[in-house]
Amino acid sequence: MNMTMAEKVMARASGQAQAKAGQYVTAKPDRMMVHEAFAACAWILKSMGIKELYDPNRVVVMLDHYFPAPSVSMADVHIMIRQAVEEFGIKHFLGYSGICHQVMCESGHVIPGRLILGTDSHTTSYGAFGAAGTGIGQTEMSYVLATGEIWMMVPYTIRFHLTGGPVPGIMGKDIILQIAGDYGTEAAQYRSIEFYGPVADRMCLSDRQTMSNMGVEIGAKFSFFEADEKAVAYVRKRTDEPVDAFGPDEGAAYEATHIVDITDMEPQVAFPHNPGNVKPISSTGNVPVAQAYLGSCTNGRLEDIAVAAHILKGRKVHPKTRMLIAPASKEVILEATKCGYTRDLMEAGAHILPAGCGACPGGHMGLLGGGEACISSTNRNFRGRMGSENAHVYLGSPATVAASAITGRLTDPREFWNETTV
């Protein structure tokens, strides 16, 4: 039987030679990633009298959604988590290194062909490296931490054939936003996605992470790119474990295949309050923005910051707009500083925040007031997510965020930057 990427991962994780879409299996995940939700997981486990995890070496804990702690109660949660990490003998406590999905990749915990569960919906990000990542809730994660296994249905797979281009000014964020707009936010509900084709092949790893990350915004359980030479080379530098290329079998069966031709694509913007409410930049009209936010597990990487720095160098952020940049990790901050990007951005009037989730999940550092609009490189623009329920969040690429910061309104980044991306 020729298998899709999802079927191959689920077969290996469940100890079978083969797995078929629609089949239910009991799988053993290779990694369990837990952020601040570990406080709840630890409480659940202790309340049930469970003092040992199935395999603490498979568990990675970090703090990112609410770092630095925005309240005394959250500071107490952080204390509880650090204590629980010690009590359960968890060696992989990555603390305050940045956003969980970025740090998981940087620290070598994401390996092609592996199954990774996380207490965050954007765990689909790991598909950029050919790993099956998916989010689960804290109750289910508590069960997995105790037993080392999970009962799942092997998802059917939808393929998106990415073709056309290269196109000046277009980034991976624009492609996934157009897919969300064209196919809807339910298009891949409990499905696995495989992105492939010439555009996928030449796409940088950062753009692949962006698209895998937002696969969940169209309902995906897993969101894959093939682990090619670029992906394998990145991972091998960060782990001592064997790393091999990983992709589907030739002749694997798919539920559907969609062709996405980017040849005539414009930069895309998702309007409030849905990631699928997407318009091309030429149709957005005159929308003033009080805040331009660059960051998150979707678009807070070095490549994203480089694009913003390229656009803003020698220019100034609009006086009526504040620009906030939250790098995805400490490693990203260090590299951006070495390259001079942080200086260029700060000289333009941008503010650099600590590595972490910042304003994206509505925790702190960049909340919006009533009536304010924000152009954001994050993954969701639900009502009230970044502050006031009367605020308006628009989603765009790092290039669109940077260009809009200069003019103080939604702006086509090609006015300032015409380099070819994907």
N, C-alpha and C positions, 0 to 999 in steps of 0.2 A: 504493500500500500504506500503510495506517495503522499506525504504529509505536508501540511502548511506549517508555518513557524509555530503557531499556537499548539497544533497537534504534536509536533516534535517535542516541545518543552513539556507538555502535560504528560506525554508518554514516559519521558525520562523521569519526571518528578514523581510519577505514580508507580515506577518500577515495572513498566510494561514495554513490550517491543513496539506496540502501536497504540495510538489513541485516535478516536474519530470524533468529529464535531457532533455535538448532541449527547455524547456519552458522559456519564457521571463517573468521576474518579476521586480517590482519596490521594492527595498529593502532599509531598513533603517539601516545603519551601526551602530554598537555599539561604535566604536572608529574610529577616523580619526587621523592618525599619519602623521605629516609633519615635515621635516627637513629644510635645507636651502631653499628648494623650497617654504617655506611659504612667503618669500619676494615677489616672483612672484605672489603667490595666493593673498596676501594682496593688491598688486598693481592692479590686475584684479578686485577684489571686489570693491576697492575704485573708480576705473575708471568707474564702473557701478553704482556708487552711493549707494552701499550696505554698511551700517555701522554696521550691527549686523549679527552675525552668527546664524544659526538655533539653535544650542545648543553648546555653547562654552565649556560646561562641558564634552562633548564627544571628544574634540580636545586635542591632545598632541603635543607639539612643542619642538624640541630639535635641537641642533647644533652638528654635528658630522663629516660631510664629509670634512669640511674645518676648523677644530679646532686643534690647535690654528690658527687664521686667517693667511694665507700665503701671503697676500697682503693688501694694504690699501683699495682697492676696496672691498675685502671680509670683511674686518673689518667694512666698512660702511654698507655692507649688514647685518652684525650681529646687528649693531645698529638699522637698519630699522626693523629687525625682533623683537627685544626687544620692540621697540615702538609699533609695530602692535599688539603684544601679549597683551600689556596693553590696547590699544585702543579697542580691540575686547573682552576684559574681559576674556581671557583664563587663567584659574587657573593652568592647568597642563603644565607649562613651566619647562621642566627638564634640560634646559640649557646645561651644559657642563659635563654631568654625564657619557658619553661614547657613544657607538654606539647605534643608535636608537632601533634596534631590541633586543639587549641585555637588554637595560634599560627598554623598554616596558614590558618585562617579569619580570624583577626584581622589578618593581614598581607596579605590580599587575594589569596592564591594559589588560593583555592577559588571558582570561577566556574561558574554554572549551565551545564549542557550539556557540561562538560569531562570528560576522562578523566584520573584521577589514580591513580598507582601508589605504594604505600608499603611500606616494610619493616616493617609492623606490621599485624596482622590487623584492627585497628579503624579502618583507613582507610575503611571503610564509613561513618564519621561524616559524610563530605562530602556524602552523599546528602541531608542536611538542607537543603542549599542547591541541590539539583537537580544535583549533580555525581556522576559515576560514580567512586566511590573503591573500591579493592580492595587487599588486601595480597598481597605476593609475597615469596618468600625471597631471601636475599642473593645466591645464585648467579644466580637469574633476574634480579634487579635489576642485577647486574654486566653481564649481557648487554644489558639495556635501556639502561644508562648508555653502553655502547659503541656500540650500533647505533641507538638511538632508536626501537625498535619492539618489539612483542610479539605473539606468535601466541596468539589466544584464540578460544574458542567464545562466540558471542553467547548469553547465558543466556535461558532461558525466564523468564517473569515471573508471580509470584503477587501478587495484590492483597489488602490488608487494609482493609476498609471500617470506619472507626472512627466509631461513632455513639453517641448517648445523652448523658446528663449535661446540664450540668456537675455534677460530683460533689465535695463538700467533701473536702479532704485527699488527693485522688488526683493523682499526678504522672505524667509520661510514663514514669518508671521502673516504676511499678506496672502500666501497660498492657503494656509489653514483657515484663515478668516473667510476667504472666498469659498472654500469647501463647506464651511459651516453655513454660509449664506445660501449657497446653491442647493445643498442637500439636507439642511436642517439639523437641529441639535439632537434629533432622535435617530439619525441615519444609521448609526452603528450601535444601537442599544444592545448590550451584552453580545457584542461582536468583537472579533479581533480585526485590526486593520493591518494591512501591509502596504506601505508606500514604496513604490519602485519606479524604474524608468530612468531616462537620461538626466532629468532634473535631480532626481534623488541621488544618482550616482555622483554628480558633481557638487552636490550640496555639502557645505561645511558641517561639522559635527554640531556646532551650536544651533544652526537652523534645523537640523534633524531633531535635536532635543526640544526645540520650540514646538515643532509639529507633533512629535510624540506626546509631549506634555498636554497639548490641547486636543489630542485625540479623545480624551474623556469628555470634552465639551460637545462632541457629537455622539456621546454615549458609549465609547469603546471600553471594553474590558482590558485589552492589550492594544498597543499601538506601535507597530514594528517598522524599522528599516532593517535591511540585511546588514549583518556585521561584516563589512568589507575590510580592505587593507587599512583604511583610515581609522576605522573603529578599533580594529585589533591592535594597531600600533599604539593608540592612545591608552588602551587598557593594559597592555603588556608593560608599559612604563610604570604602572601603578599597583601591580600585584605580582606575587611570586607563583600564583596558580596558573595552570595551563590555560592558554587563551587561543581559540581557533575561530576561523571564519564560521558564520552561521547564517543559514537562510533556508527557504522552503525547498522541498524536493521538486524537481522538474515534473510537471504533470499533476501537481496537487490540485484538489478540487476546491473551487471557490463559490461562495454564494452569489457574488456579483463582482464585476470589474467596472470601474468608472474611469474615464479618460479626463484628465485635467490638463488642458493646454494653456500654458502661461504666456504664450507669445504676445498677446495684446492686453495682458493684465495691467491694471493700474494699482497703485497702492490702495489698500482696503481699510475701511474703518467700521467697527461695530458700534452701532448707536445704542443708547440706553433702551431697555435694561436687559439685554439678551445678547450673548455672543454670536447668535445667528442673525441678528438684525443688522446686516452688513450692507454697506454702500461703497461704491468706488469713490475715491477722493474727489473726483470731478463733480459728484452729485451731493456733496456734503453741505454746500452753502456756507454762509458766514456764521460760524459758531465760535464765539470767544471762549478761551479757556483760562481759568484762574490758576490751574496747576498742570504741570507737565511732569509725569512720573515715569522714570525709567528704572526698572528693576524686576524682581520676582524670579521664581523658578522657570518662568517662561522666557524672559528676556533680560536677565541681569548678568550675562556672561561677558568676558573680555571682548569678544567680537561685537557685541551690542554696544558696549561703552566706546569702542573704537569708532563705530559709525557715528555716534552722537558727538564725539570729540572732533571728528573730521568735519561735521556740519557746523559745529559751534565755534571752532577755532577762529579767532579774529572777529567774532561777532558777539552780540550781547543778547541775553534773555530779555524778553519784553518787560518793561517796568511794571506792568499790571499782571504778570504771570510769575509764579514761583516754580522753579524746576528742582525736583528732588531726584537724586540718584542713589539707589540702594544696591550696591554690588552683591552678587549672589554668594560670594564667599570671601574669606580673608585672602585666599590665594588670588582671586580676581582683583582685589584691591591692590595687592602688592604688584601684580603684573601691570595693571593699569597705571600705577604710579611710576614704575620703571620706564614705561613707554611714553610718559608725559601726558597721558590722557586726563588724569585727574586735575593736573594744573591747567590744561586748556579749558576744561569744563568749569572749574572754579573761577578762572579769569573771565569767563563768559557770564558768570553770575549764578551758576548752578551750585547746589548744596549736596555734599556727599554724606550719606547716612551710614551707620554701621551695617556690616554684612548681615543680612537676615531678611525676613519677610516684610518688615516695615509696614507700609500702609495697605498692602495687598489684601490681607485677610481682615482688615478693619480694626487691627489691634491698636496701633498708634503710629506716630511719626509720619504725618501726612494726611490726616483726616480732613474731609471736606465739610464745609459749612453749608447751610441751607442755600439753595440756588446756585451754588458753584458748579462749574464744569471742569472736568479733568480729562486730558488725553493721556492714556496710560498704556504701558507695554505689558500689562498683566494679562491674566487669562479670563477673568470674569468681570462683568459690569452690572451685576444684580443690584437692584435698588437697596440702598443702605449699606452696601458692602464696604465702602471706603469712607463711611461717616454718615452724614445726614441722609435721611430717606428722601429729602428734597434735592439732593445733589444729583449730578448727571455724569456718568463715567463713559467715556468713549475709548475703545480699544484700537491700537494701531501698532505699527512696527517701531523699533527704536529710531529709525530715520524719520518717521512721521512725528514721533514725540519731539525730537530735537528741532525739526523745522517749525513745528507749531509753537514751541517755546520761544522762538525768535520773533514770530509775528504776533503771538498772543491769540491766535485763532487756529482752527484746523487748517493745515497747510500741506500741500503736495511737496514731499521732500525733494522731488526732482528739481524744484526751484533753486535748491542749494547744493544738491549732490546728485551727480549723474553717473556714478560708477556702476558697473555691472556687478550684480550679486548672483542671483540664481537664474 
